[in-house]
Amino acid sequence: MKRKSKKKQSEPMHPDHSSEIIRVRRIIGQLEGVEKMIVARRYCPQILQQVKAATSAMNALKMEILKKHLNECLNDSASSGNYSKLLEQVLEIVQTQIRDK
C-alpha cells in the first residue's frame, strides 16, 4: 500500500523553475571554461572576462527566480491579507541579497 506524502497545508505551492535549468547548465559550462582557462594558464584579463560573464549569468538567474517568487509566492500572502508575513518575507530577501555584495 502506497502512502500519500503529506504536505503542510500552510506551505504554499512553489513556482516551477524548470525553465531556469537551461541557464544553470549554461553557467556550469561557463565555469568549466574558466577552469580550462586557468589550467591552460591563459592571460588573466581573459579569465576575468569569463568570470564576469558567469557572474552576470548568475545574477540574471537570481533575478528570474526572485521575480517568480515575488509574483507567485508573495502574491499568495498578499491575497490572503497577511501583510505582516509578506513584509517579513520581502525584508528577509532584501537583507540576504544585500549581504551577497
C-alpha angles and dihedrals in degrees: 000000000000120000119224113232110245116226121194109255092222092054110099124226108262122226122256111259096178091114088064091062089084089055091048092051091048090051091049088053091050092051091048087052090053089051091052091049091052092048090048089050093235122184110289097235089055091052091047091052090055091047088052090052091051091047091051090050090051091050091050090051091049092050093049092052090045091051091052091048093051093044099044114016100038091040087066091057091048094048091050090054093241095137096157090058090045092052091046091053094047092049091048091052092048092048094051093047093049090052090055092067 
